[in-house]
Amino acid sequence: MVKIAPFAVEQWMDAYETTAKYNVAETCCASISINHLLELSENKAKSQEAIDVANRKLTYGAIRGTDALRSNLASLYSARASGLTADGILITNGAIVANFITLYALVGPGDHVVCQYPTYEQLYQVPASLGAEVSLWKMDPASKWKLDMEELKKMVKDNTKLIILNNPNNPTGQIIPKPQLEEIVEFAQEKGIIIHCDEVYRPIFHSISPSDEDFPPSAINMGYDKVIVTGSFSKAYSLAGIRTGWIASKSKEIIEKIAELRHYTTISVSQLDEAVAAEAVSDRCVHALLGRNIQLAKKNLELLSNFIDEHNWACSWVKPLAGTTCFVKFHKMGKLVDDAEFCKRLLEKTGVMLVPGSKCFGDGRDFKGHVRLGFVCETEVLKKGLEKMRGFMEEEYADVPTAPK
């Protein structure tokens, strides 16, 4: 039997998110309905016809995903002449399955994996459960969560199979800037190492412009075929309920290897889900949908930034550049707080839900005092949640214990 560590962040969400009054732990851009998607469309009648939920015959769908969906996804990358086609894309039940089957297909005993850290726990626990040795490539909070290339070079071994990245990063909201991404790709190419980049928060770039020299392209657009990227409709596209994600690679060999494994997990994704997903990334809808979400992120980030400024006596952060999350450090009397206890007491007293950093991203050891906030929820939810937090900081924060050594 395969042994795998408990999935701490998902256990936390499972325990609390259905009862929280103000879910500021949510990592998706505020969800929309099908009717809202149609309202965003440049041609509502065409979009309604394309989705056609009521009249669709509910047979199995296309095994690898519909041509419409895969072609629309490929076009998201083609602006930078990636050379990606629909044949290089597999549709999955969310990015969580995309990541899982990619890792299951490519990694096993005797392999070594380097994984950016902190990140979504799946990305390093699954390879470990499959018998691989995993080295965590730690982002440095003292250097604004930067990665150290020299550290990567020291970590890599003769049997290193994968370098796993998460760009934009969950939980920090930071990016791997383009110059460093170029270095990573060049280094991986020299060594023949596959890059697996989880890009589920792409393209929510709310605090960096595409004209900025650090603005990161997708890893698949970096000129190296042995790159796999995974994506999802949950985060950037506000459609978590359709449970649809994808795997993309220009390497036919890699895609076919993952496709072989995928047969054991997925006959086909729901036709209804794929139809909605395809329309969301069609030319009719995608620009308005992403524009809505980037503007929402900007508006909400300003509210959150004001809260951090008001409470700089108790918390600090590296302001996020992209995605929907940020990692905030709470302290008192020169010591870090017990982040799990802080989150529990906050939830009990106010109904505001956050995610404890050390418990859910640091295996109880790293990132003490940190909490993850998801700030691209409905603005009213964030406003009310922050107002409740203000009251907690005034009345209850003094009693929150500090982190154990």
C-alpha positions in Angstrom: 0.0 0.0 0.0 1.3 3.4 -1.0 1.8 5.6 2.1 1.4 9.4 1.7 1.4 12.2 4.2 -2.0 13.8 5.1 -2.9 16.6 2.8 -2.8 19.3 5.4 -4.3 22.3 3.5 -7.1 20.2 2.0 -7.9 18.7 5.4 -8.1 22.3 6.8 -10.4 23.4 4.0 -12.6 20.3 4.5 -12.9 20.9 8.2 -13.8 24.6 8.1 -14.8 26.0 4.8 -18.5 25.0 4.7 -19.1 26.6 8.1 -17.0 29.8 7.8 -19.0 33.0 7.5 -16.3 34.8 5.7 -14.1 32.5 3.7 -10.9 34.5 3.1 -9.0 31.2 2.6 -10.6 30.7 -0.8 -8.0 30.6 -3.6 -10.4 31.0 -6.6 -11.3 34.2 -8.3 -14.9 34.8 -7.2 -17.0 32.2 -8.9 -19.5 32.9 -11.6 -22.6 31.2 -13.0 -23.2 30.1 -16.6 -25.5 33.1 -17.0 -22.8 35.4 -15.8 -20.4 33.9 -18.3 -23.0 34.5 -21.0 -23.3 38.1 -19.9 -19.5 38.5 -20.3 -19.7 37.1 -23.9 -19.3 39.3 -26.9 -22.0 37.2 -28.6 -24.4 35.8 -26.0 -26.4 33.8 -28.6 -23.3 32.1 -30.0 -22.1 31.3 -26.5 -25.4 29.9 -25.5 -25.5 27.7 -28.6 -21.9 26.5 -28.0 -22.7 25.5 -24.4 -26.1 24.0 -25.2 -26.5 22.3 -21.8 -30.2 21.5 -22.1 -30.0 19.6 -25.5 -26.7 17.9 -25.2 -26.8 14.1 -25.3 -25.0 12.8 -22.2 -22.8 10.1 -23.7 -19.1 9.8 -22.9 -17.1 12.7 -24.3 -14.0 12.8 -26.3 -11.4 10.7 -24.5 -8.6 13.3 -24.5 -10.9 16.3 -24.4 -12.9 18.0 -27.1 -11.2 19.6 -30.0 -12.8 22.9 -29.2 -11.5 23.0 -25.7 -8.0 21.8 -26.5 -7.7 24.2 -29.4 -8.9 27.1 -27.3 -6.4 26.2 -24.6 -3.6 25.9 -27.1 -4.4 29.4 -28.4 -3.7 30.8 -24.9 -0.1 29.9 -25.4 0.3 30.5 -29.1 0.6 34.3 -28.7 4.3 33.8 -28.0 4.7 31.2 -30.8 5.0 28.3 -28.4 4.4 25.7 -31.1 1.8 24.0 -28.9 -1.1 22.4 -30.7 -4.3 20.8 -29.4 -2.6 17.4 -29.7 -0.2 18.5 -26.9 -3.1 19.0 -24.4 -4.9 16.5 -22.2 -8.1 17.4 -20.3 -8.4 16.3 -16.7 -10.8 16.5 -13.7 -9.1 19.6 -12.3 -5.5 20.5 -12.0 -5.2 18.3 -9.0 -5.7 15.3 -11.3 -3.4 16.9 -13.9 -0.6 17.1 -11.4 -1.2 13.7 -9.9 -1.2 11.7 -13.2 1.8 13.7 -14.5 3.8 12.8 -11.4 2.5 9.2 -11.3 3.4 8.7 -15.0 6.9 10.2 -14.7 8.3 9.5 -11.3 9.2 6.4 -9.3 11.8 4.7 -7.0 15.3 5.7 -7.8 14.3 9.1 -9.2 15.2 12.4 -7.6 12.9 15.5 -7.7 13.5 19.1 -6.9 10.4 21.1 -5.9 9.9 24.8 -5.2 8.9 25.4 -1.6 6.5 26.5 -0.2 3.9 25.3 -2.6 0.8 23.2 -2.8 1.7 20.1 -0.8 0.6 17.7 -3.6 3.6 18.7 -5.7 6.2 17.2 -3.3 4.2 14.7 -1.3 3.1 12.7 -4.3 6.6 12.1 -5.7 7.7 11.1 -2.2 4.9 8.6 -1.9 5.9 7.1 -5.2 9.4 6.4 -3.9 11.3 9.3 -5.3 13.8 11.4 -3.2 12.5 14.9 -3.0 14.6 18.0 -2.3 12.8 21.2 -1.4 14.1 24.3 -3.2 13.2 26.9 -0.6 12.1 30.4 -1.4 13.8 32.9 0.9 11.3 35.1 2.9 14.2 37.3 3.8 14.8 38.1 0.1 11.2 38.7 -0.8 10.6 35.0 -1.5 13.3 34.7 -4.1 14.8 31.4 -5.3 18.6 30.9 -5.3 19.9 29.4 -8.6 23.1 28.3 -7.0 21.2 26.3 -4.5 19.3 24.5 -7.3 22.6 23.6 -9.0 23.9 22.1 -5.8 20.7 20.1 -5.3 20.5 18.5 -8.8 21.9 14.9 -9.0 22.6 12.5 -11.8 19.2 10.9 -11.2 17.2 14.2 -11.0 14.1 13.5 -13.1 12.0 16.6 -12.5 12.2 20.2 -11.4 8.7 21.2 -10.1 7.7 24.9 -10.2 4.6 26.8 -9.2 4.4 30.1 -11.0 2.6 32.3 -9.8 3.2 30.7 -6.4 0.7 29.5 -3.9 0.8 30.7 -1.1 3.1 33.7 -1.5 1.6 35.3 -4.6 5.1 35.8 -5.9 6.5 35.0 -9.4 9.6 33.4 -10.8 10.8 36.4 -12.9 11.5 35.9 -16.6 15.3 36.2 -16.3 15.4 33.5 -13.6 12.9 31.3 -15.4 15.2 31.5 -18.5 18.1 30.4 -16.2 16.1 27.5 -14.9 15.1 26.3 -18.3 18.6 26.6 -19.7 20.0 24.6 -16.8 17.3 21.9 -17.1 17.9 21.7 -20.8 21.7 21.2 -20.3 21.0 18.4 -17.8 18.0 16.8 -19.7 15.7 17.3 -16.8 11.9 17.6 -17.3 10.3 20.8 -15.9 6.8 20.5 -14.5 5.3 23.9 -13.8 1.9 24.2 -12.1 0.5 27.4 -13.6 -3.1 27.3 -12.1 -2.9 31.0 -11.1 -1.8 32.1 -14.5 -2.7 34.7 -16.0 -3.8 36.7 -12.9 -1.0 39.2 -13.0 -2.5 42.1 -11.0 0.7 43.9 -9.8 3.1 43.5 -12.7 2.8 44.6 -16.3 3.4 42.5 -19.3 5.9 45.2 -20.4 8.0 44.6 -17.2 11.3 42.8 -17.9 10.4 40.4 -15.0 7.0 39.4 -16.3 7.1 35.6 -16.7 5.8 33.9 -19.8 4.4 30.4 -19.5 7.2 27.9 -19.0 6.0 26.1 -22.1 7.0 29.2 -24.2 10.6 29.1 -23.1 12.0 27.1 -26.1 12.4 23.7 -24.3 10.2 20.8 -25.3 10.6 18.8 -22.1 8.3 21.2 -20.2 4.9 20.2 -18.8 2.5 22.9 -17.6 -0.8 22.2 -15.7 -3.7 24.6 -15.6 -7.2 24.8 -14.2 -10.5 26.6 -14.7 -10.9 26.9 -10.9 -8.5 29.8 -10.0 -8.1 32.3 -12.8 -11.3 31.5 -14.7 -13.8 31.5 -11.7 -15.2 28.1 -12.6 -14.1 25.7 -9.8 -17.5 23.9 -10.0 -16.9 22.4 -13.4 -13.8 20.6 -12.1 -11.8 20.9 -15.3 -8.1 21.2 -15.8 -5.4 20.4 -18.3 -1.9 19.1 -19.0 0.1 20.7 -21.8 3.5 19.8 -23.3 5.1 20.1 -26.7 6.8 16.8 -26.2 4.8 14.0 -27.9 6.7 11.4 -25.9 5.8 13.0 -22.6 2.1 13.6 -23.5 1.7 10.0 -24.7 3.3 8.6 -21.5 0.9 10.6 -19.4 -2.0 9.7 -21.6 -1.3 6.0 -21.0 -1.6 6.5 -17.3 -4.6 8.8 -17.7 -6.6 5.9 -19.1 -6.6 4.3 -15.7 -8.1 7.4 -14.1 -10.3 9.1 -16.7 -12.4 7.8 -19.5 -13.5 11.3 -20.4 -14.3 14.5 -18.6 -18.0 15.5 -18.3 -19.4 16.9 -21.6 -21.2 19.6 -19.7 -18.1 20.7 -18.0 -16.0 20.7 -21.2 -18.6 22.8 -23.1 -18.6 25.5 -20.4 -14.8 25.4 -20.2 -14.4 25.7 -24.0 -16.6 28.7 -24.1 -14.9 30.4 -21.2 -11.6 30.4 -23.1 -13.2 31.2 -26.5 -12.4 34.5 -28.1 -16.0 35.6 -27.2 -15.5 35.3 -23.5 -11.9 34.9 -22.3 -10.8 38.6 -22.5 -13.8 39.9 -20.5 -13.6 37.1 -18.0 -9.9 37.6 -17.3 -10.3 41.4 -17.3 -13.1 41.1 -14.7 -10.9 38.9 -12.5 -7.7 41.0 -12.7 -9.7 44.1 -11.9 -11.3 42.3 -8.9 -7.8 41.3 -7.7 -6.5 44.8 -7.9 -9.5 46.3 -6.1 -9.4 43.7 -3.3 -5.7 43.8 -3.0 -6.0 47.5 -2.2 -8.4 46.7 0.6 -6.1 44.1 2.0 -3.0 46.3 1.7 -4.8 49.0 3.8 -5.5 46.4 6.5 -1.8 45.3 6.5 -0.7 48.9 6.8 -3.1 49.6 9.7 -1.8 46.6 11.6 1.9 46.8 10.8 2.5 46.5 14.5 1.3 42.9 14.3 1.8 41.7 10.7 3.9 42.1 7.6 4.2 40.7 4.1 5.8 40.7 0.7 3.0 42.2 -1.3 1.9 39.7 -4.0 2.5 40.3 -7.6 0.1 37.7 -9.1 -2.4 35.0 -8.4 -5.1 35.1 -5.7 -3.1 34.4 -2.5 -0.7 36.1 -0.1 1.4 34.9 2.8 1.1 37.3 5.8 3.4 37.0 8.9 1.8 37.7 12.3 4.0 38.5 15.4 3.7 39.9 18.9 6.3 41.1 21.3 9.0 40.2 18.9 7.8 36.6 18.5 5.9 34.8 15.8 2.4 33.8 16.7 1.1 30.2 16.8 -0.5 30.4 13.3 -2.8 27.4 13.7 -4.1 28.7 17.0 -4.5 32.2 15.6 -6.6 30.8 12.7 -8.7 28.7 14.9 -9.5 31.5 17.4 -10.2 33.9 14.6 -12.7 31.5 13.0 -14.4 30.7 16.4 -14.7 34.4 17.4 -15.5 36.0 14.0 -16.4 33.4 11.4 -13.4 34.5 9.3 -11.4 31.6 7.8 -7.7 31.8 7.0 -5.1 29.0 6.4 -2.2 28.5 8.9 1.1 28.6 7.1 3.2 26.3 9.2 0.5 23.6 9.5 -0.5 23.6 5.8 2.6 24.6 4.0 5.5 23.9 6.4 4.9 20.5 7.9 4.7 22.2 11.3 8.3 23.3 11.1 8.6 26.0 8.5 6.7 29.3 8.0 5.7 29.7 11.6 3.5 32.7 12.2 2.4 32.9 8.6 -1.2 32.6 7.3 -2.4 32.4 3.8 -5.2 34.7 2.7 -7.2 34.4 -0.5 -8.2 37.9 -1.5 -9.9 37.6 -4.9 -13.3 36.5 -3.4 -16.3 38.7 -3.7 -15.3 42.2 -2.6 -18.1 42.3 0.0 -16.9 39.1 1.6 -13.4 40.5 1.9 -14.6 43.8 3.3 -16.7 42.1 6.0 -14.0 39.6 6.8 -11.4 42.3 7.2 -13.8 44.3 9.4 -14.3 41.3 11.6 -10.5 40.8 11.7 -10.0 44.4 12.8 -12.2 43.8 15.8 -10.3 40.6 16.6 -7.0 42.4 16.4 -8.2 44.9 19.0 -10.0 42.6 21.4 -8.5 39.1 21.1 -5.1 39.2 19.5 -3.2 39.9 22.8 -4.3 36.4 24.0 -3.1 34.5 20.9 -0.2 32.3 22.0 3.2 32.6 20.3 4.6 29.8 18.2 6.2 26.9 20.1 10.0 26.5 19.5 
